[in-house]
Amino acid sequence: MQLRVSVLGAGSFGTTIAHVATHNAPTVLWCRRPETADEINREHTNHAYLPDQQVSSELRATASIEEAVSGADVIVMGVPSIGMREVLEEVRNHIRPWVPIVSLAKGLEVGTHLRMTEVIREVLPEHRAGALTGPNLAKEIMAGYAAASVIAFEDPDIGRQLQGVFNLGLFRVYTNRDVAGCELGGALKNVIAIAVGMGDGLGVGHNTRAAVIARGLAELTRLGVEMGGQPATFAGLAGIGDLIATCASRQSRNRFVGEELGKGRTIEEITQEMNQVAEGVKTSRVVMELGEKYGIDLPIAREVYGVLYEDRKATDAYSGLTRVEPGAEHESG
């Protein structure tokens, strides 16, 4: 039986996944703004988030959550972590029993420290929750470049079934049962990407960038494993793969934030001109709280937090990193 897919959230990645899914199943995209839905239905474009890209003419958009959700066999949550709970509360009024829910958001809920699948299970406890994550830059997928992603569900049967919904040509989707690890890799790497961006803004060089990425991977792996993720996950697509893509690409919102901070701009100035959320900004606060909770030293995250929330300069952050006394590579610091 062909599944009916509903994607909620018409940002760059939500629109991209809806475009991909449309090739395998009837797909509806919920847009917060009616004018965005009208543009997608009429022009098959979403210029605000995917300029110069054509969206599948088979994709149908709507500004009504009820219309999008009520007939769906699969719900894909493409809204940022900050808005996830609010949208799920509305979804609860219209969703049919037992429909699985897939999160695209790479963030942690402020205050509760919950992963997005944990938020889904809290609001909709009778529904299976998973994540689609990996080194997935929306514009490159839309342009047809090869990419790989991970569909993470604890139930392997659901993972395999949904694998076919999102797998498309050069967009290859692998299954993974480590939901916690996949989500944590996607969320934690955003903080490291801000750190790398700060270095790029300061012009610190490629050796320093490589060191920050490598030590950042060790940092997020330590915390991620402590929180229930499997070490192998952080060495795969949802870990190092996503980290490299986010740290290296000028399409990365988190890297952009860091680069602008490195140039001396404030976080308020940067975020005011952005039309999408850089998840790492809020996640950095959650990460520091988690580090304290689990007793894990997170020197890179600590310096990023200092620049974002303690009025420190990016130059101070990089000076702070070089003052950390190096220990054994595979321990900490």
Secondary structure, 3 states (H helix, E strand, C coil): CCCCEEEECCCHHHHHHHHHHHCCCCEEEECCCHHHHHHHHHHCCECCCECCCCCCCCCEEECCHHHHHCCCCEEEECCCHHHHHHHHHHHCCCCCCCCCEEECCCCCCCCCCCCHHHHHHHHCCCCCEEEEECCCCHHHHHCCCCEEEEEECCCHHHHHHHHHHHCECCEEEEEECCHHHHHHHHHHHHHHHHHHHHHHHHCCCHHHHHHHHHHHHHHHHHHHHHCCCCHHHHCCHHHHHHHHHHHHCCCCHHHHHHHHHHCCCCHHHHHHCCCCCCCHHHHHHHHHHHHHHHCCCCHHHHHHHHHHHCCCCHHHHHHHHHHCCCCCCCCCC
